[in-house]
Amino acid sequence: MTEKKIVETLRGKRQSRPPVWFMRQAGRYLPEYRQVRARTDDFLSLCYNPRLAREVTMQPVRRFDLDAAILFSDILVIPDALGQAVRFEEGTGPVLEPLDEEAIDRLDASGMTMRLAPVFETVADIRAELDRSKTLLGFCGAPWTVATYMIGGRSSTDQAATKRFALEKPDAFNRLISVLVEASVDYLVAQLRAGADVVQVFESWAGNIDEEMFRAFVIAPNRRIVEGVRQSIAGAAMIGFPRGAGPHLISFAEKTGYDAIGLDQTVPLAFASTAFDATKPLQGNLDPMRLVVGGAQLDRRIDEIISAFSDRPHIFNLGHGIVPETPIEHVEQMVARVKGN
């Protein structure tokens, strides 16, 4: 059987060099992506078009010979599938009709599988095309992160609207979190059954809440997702990415049960290399802006990251998603450096 480097790393095996993929690796920095995007009416239409979503998923794998493909989709397909109005505005990003208590109770998961059927078809099509040595990653957003969009209506730097809602209307907010946990489990299980080898859960807005809320709305829901997925698929390979978790990072790793923890670029290498047990797989954590600038500093930082994690299972990645202005030649430089070419 062909070995998938990332799957083996998640099982605790150290590789001769770290496998490499990067978040948002299919996107606007690639001219071939922009050509496909120009043929679609809106962003969600692209996410729900299996032929085109498969194509943009495969583009960076073909161009850079990465060790993994990650499904091209978005964390907000779950709110969309639950019946909340979601749209993407150019220059603004996602815009949703903010939920109140009554709207939370109107969320309907009964049609979610049908609504998301094109995504599962995409996963199966990618798996059929992808080289057997390469890992296929599925993903979803974590409940707290998705809830911040559902309550606030758009991206927020401080998630103030969602924090206030959670504190003023705890029963309603806990109902929303439970809906999102169940929907996330079903969504991830369906991706794994369609052909994904690994799933990653993005907790993108973990950094602006206090310890009590972090325990209740980040750690507990993520643990429920891990347990729920593995009740259906024993031993499912899972990565948790708690961006901005800071001092909560170790607790997140210990209490959620993810095979590997993704590190954002703010996590010091010296801390990460000693705070986690040497058997714990880690993923990360190059600053995306270093990839924009390139040059000698990029090579130096890549070497520092690889060296810091050389004694453990490690997946090389960015500390967050690649940004649109990233030069393609810098991505080529990064991949070659990681692979030792």
C-alpha positions in Angstrom: 0.0 0.0 0.0 1.3 3.5 -0.9 2.3 5.5 2.1 0.7 8.9 2.5 3.2 11.0 4.3 0.8 13.2 6.2 -1.4 10.3 7.3 1.7 8.5 8.6 2.9 11.7 10.4 -0.5 11.9 12.2 0.0 8.4 13.3 3.2 9.4 15.0 5.8 8.6 12.4 8.7 11.0 11.9 9.5 11.5 8.2 12.9 12.0 6.5 11.6 15.5 5.7 8.3 17.1 6.8 5.4 16.7 4.4 4.2 20.0 3.2 0.9 21.6 2.3 -0.5 25.1 3.1 -3.8 26.6 4.1 -5.7 28.3 1.3 -3.3 26.7 -1.2 -6.0 26.9 -3.9 -6.8 30.6 -4.3 -6.4 34.0 -5.8 -2.6 34.0 -6.0 -2.8 31.4 -8.8 -3.7 32.7 -12.3 -5.3 29.4 -13.1 -7.6 29.8 -10.1 -8.6 33.3 -11.2 -9.5 32.0 -14.6 -11.9 29.4 -13.1 -13.4 31.9 -10.7 -14.1 34.3 -13.5 -16.4 31.6 -15.0 -18.7 31.4 -11.9 -21.4 33.8 -10.8 -20.4 33.9 -7.1 -18.1 32.2 -4.7 -20.6 29.7 -3.3 -21.5 28.6 -6.8 -17.8 27.6 -7.2 -17.9 25.7 -3.9 -21.0 23.8 -5.0 -19.7 22.9 -8.6 -18.0 19.5 -8.3 -16.1 19.8 -11.6 -14.8 23.3 -10.9 -14.1 22.7 -7.2 -12.1 19.6 -8.1 -10.1 21.6 -10.6 -9.1 24.4 -8.3 -8.4 21.9 -5.5 -5.9 20.1 -7.8 -4.2 23.2 -9.3 -1.7 23.8 -6.5 -0.9 20.1 -6.2 -0.1 19.9 -9.9 1.9 23.1 -9.9 4.0 22.5 -6.7 3.8 18.7 -6.2 2.6 19.2 -2.6 2.0 16.2 -0.3 -1.7 17.0 0.1 -4.8 18.4 -1.6 -7.3 20.2 0.6 -10.9 20.3 -0.5 -11.8 23.7 -2.0 -14.9 24.9 -0.1 -15.7 27.3 2.7 -16.5 27.0 6.4 -19.8 28.8 5.8 -21.4 26.1 3.7 -22.8 24.7 7.0 -24.8 27.8 7.9 -25.9 27.9 4.2 -27.0 24.3 4.4 -28.8 25.0 7.7 -30.9 27.6 6.0 -29.2 30.9 6.9 -28.7 33.3 4.1 -25.1 33.5 3.1 -23.5 35.5 0.4 -20.0 36.7 -0.5 -19.4 40.3 -1.5 -16.3 41.3 -3.5 -14.0 43.3 -1.3 -16.1 42.6 1.8 -16.1 38.8 2.2 -19.0 36.8 3.7 -22.2 38.5 4.7 -24.9 36.6 6.6 -28.3 37.6 7.9 -27.5 37.8 11.7 -29.3 35.3 13.9 -31.5 36.1 16.8 -33.0 33.6 19.2 -36.0 32.8 17.0 -33.8 32.3 13.9 -31.6 29.9 15.8 -34.6 27.7 16.5 -35.5 27.8 12.8 -32.2 26.3 11.7 -33.0 23.1 9.9 -30.5 20.3 9.5 -32.9 17.9 7.8 -31.8 19.0 4.3 -28.2 19.5 5.0 -26.9 16.3 3.4 -28.8 17.1 0.2 -27.6 20.7 0.1 -24.0 19.6 0.6 -24.1 16.6 -1.7 -22.1 18.5 -4.4 -19.2 18.9 -1.8 -19.2 15.1 -1.2 -19.2 14.5 -4.9 -16.2 16.9 -5.2 -14.3 14.9 -2.5 -14.9 11.6 -4.3 -13.8 13.1 -7.7 -10.6 14.5 -6.1 -9.8 11.2 -4.6 -10.2 9.5 -7.9 -7.8 11.9 -9.6 -5.3 12.4 -6.8 -2.2 10.3 -6.7 -2.5 7.6 -4.1 0.6 8.8 -2.3 -0.9 12.1 -1.6 -3.3 12.9 1.3 -6.7 14.4 0.7 -7.9 16.7 3.5 -11.4 17.7 4.2 -12.4 20.4 6.7 -14.9 22.4 8.5 -15.0 25.4 10.8 -15.3 24.9 14.5 -18.6 25.8 16.2 -17.4 29.0 17.9 -15.8 30.3 14.8 -18.8 29.6 12.6 -21.1 31.0 15.3 -19.2 34.3 15.2 -20.3 34.7 11.5 -23.8 33.5 12.1 -24.4 35.9 15.0 -22.3 38.8 13.9 -23.3 38.6 10.2 -19.7 39.0 8.9 -16.1 38.8 9.9 -15.1 40.7 13.0 -11.8 41.5 14.6 -13.1 41.2 18.2 -16.3 39.0 17.8 -18.0 41.5 20.2 -21.5 40.8 18.9 -21.1 37.0 19.4 -19.5 37.3 22.9 -22.3 39.6 24.0 -25.0 37.3 22.6 -23.4 34.3 24.4 -23.3 36.1 27.7 -26.8 37.7 27.5 -28.6 34.7 26.0 -26.6 31.6 27.1 -29.4 29.1 26.5 -29.9 30.2 22.9 -26.2 30.3 22.2 -25.7 26.8 23.6 -28.5 25.6 21.4 -26.6 27.1 18.4 -23.4 25.5 19.5 -25.1 22.1 19.8 -26.6 22.4 16.3 -23.2 23.2 14.9 -21.5 20.4 16.7 -23.9 17.9 15.3 -23.8 19.4 11.8 -20.0 19.4 11.8 -19.8 15.8 12.8 -22.2 14.7 10.1 -20.3 16.9 7.5 -16.8 15.6 8.4 -18.0 12.0 8.5 -19.5 12.4 5.1 -16.2 13.8 3.7 -14.2 10.9 5.2 -16.6 8.4 3.7 -16.4 10.1 0.3 -12.6 9.7 0.3 -10.9 12.2 2.6 -8.0 10.8 4.4 -7.8 13.5 7.1 -10.0 16.3 8.3 -9.0 19.6 9.8 -11.2 21.7 12.0 -10.5 25.5 11.8 -11.0 27.4 15.0 -10.0 30.6 13.4 -11.3 33.0 16.0 -10.0 31.3 19.2 -8.0 34.3 20.4 -10.4 36.9 21.8 -12.3 35.1 24.6 -11.5 34.5 28.2 -10.6 31.2 29.8 -14.2 30.4 30.8 -15.6 31.0 27.4 -12.6 29.2 25.8 -13.4 26.1 27.8 -17.1 26.2 27.1 -17.2 27.3 23.5 -13.8 26.1 22.1 -12.5 23.1 24.0 -15.8 21.4 24.7 -17.3 21.6 21.2 -14.1 20.6 19.6 -13.9 17.6 21.9 -17.5 16.7 21.0 -16.7 16.8 17.3 -13.6 14.6 17.7 -15.6 12.1 19.8 -18.6 12.2 17.4 -16.5 11.6 14.3 -14.7 8.7 15.8 -17.9 7.1 17.0 -18.7 6.8 13.3 -15.2 6.2 11.9 -12.9 4.7 14.5 -9.4 6.2 14.4 -10.3 9.0 12.0 -7.3 11.2 11.4 -8.0 14.8 12.6 -6.1 18.1 12.9 -7.2 20.9 15.1 -6.1 24.5 14.3 -6.9 26.9 17.2 -5.6 30.1 15.7 -4.7 32.7 18.4 -5.2 30.3 21.3 -2.0 31.5 23.0 -1.8 30.2 26.6 -4.8 28.0 26.0 -3.0 26.0 23.3 -1.7 23.2 25.6 -5.1 22.7 27.2 -6.7 22.6 23.7 -4.2 19.9 22.7 -4.7 17.8 25.8 -8.5 18.0 26.1 -9.8 17.9 22.5 -8.2 14.6 21.3 -6.9 15.8 17.9 -4.1 13.8 16.4 -2.1 16.9 15.5 -2.3 20.6 16.5 -1.9 23.3 13.9 0.2 26.3 15.2 -0.2 29.8 14.0 2.8 32.0 13.4 2.6 33.7 16.9 3.6 30.5 18.6 7.3 30.6 19.5 9.3 27.7 18.2 11.2 27.2 21.5 7.9 27.0 23.4 6.2 24.6 20.9 9.2 22.3 20.7 9.3 21.8 24.5 5.7 22.3 25.7 4.3 19.4 23.8 5.2 15.8 24.3 7.8 14.8 21.7 5.4 12.2 20.2 2.7 14.8 19.5 2.5 15.7 15.8 2.5 19.4 15.2 1.7 21.4 12.0 3.0 24.9 11.0 4.0 27.6 11.3 5.5 29.9 8.8 4.2 33.5 8.8 2.4 34.0 5.4 4.0 37.4 5.1 7.5 35.8 5.0 6.3 33.9 2.0 5.2 37.2 0.3 8.6 38.8 0.9 10.7 35.7 0.0 14.5 35.8 -0.3 17.1 34.8 2.3 14.8 35.5 5.3 12.3 32.9 3.9 15.0 30.2 3.6 16.3 31.0 7.1 12.9 30.8 8.8 12.0 27.6 7.0 15.2 26.0 8.3 14.5 27.2 11.8 11.0 25.7 11.8 12.2 22.4 10.4 15.1 22.3 12.9 12.8 23.1 15.9 10.5 20.2 15.1 13.1 17.7 13.8 12.7 15.5 16.9 8.9 14.9 16.4 6.3 14.2 13.8 5.9 17.5 11.9 3.8 18.7 9.0 5.2 21.9 7.4 2.5 24.6 6.8 1.8 28.2 7.2 0.6 29.8 10.4 -2.5 31.0 8.5 -3.7 31.0 4.9 -1.7 32.1 2.0 -2.5 35.7 1.0 -3.4 36.7 -2.6 -0.4 38.9 -3.2 2.0 35.9 -2.7 4.5 35.5 -5.6 4.3 32.0 -7.1 8.1 31.9 -7.2 8.3 32.3 -3.5 5.9 29.3 -3.0 8.2 27.3 -5.3 11.2 28.4 -3.2 9.4 27.3 0.0 8.4 23.9 -1.3 11.9 23.2 -2.7 13.5 24.2 0.6 11.2 22.0 2.6 11.9 19.1 0.3 15.6 19.7 0.3 15.7 20.2 -3.4 
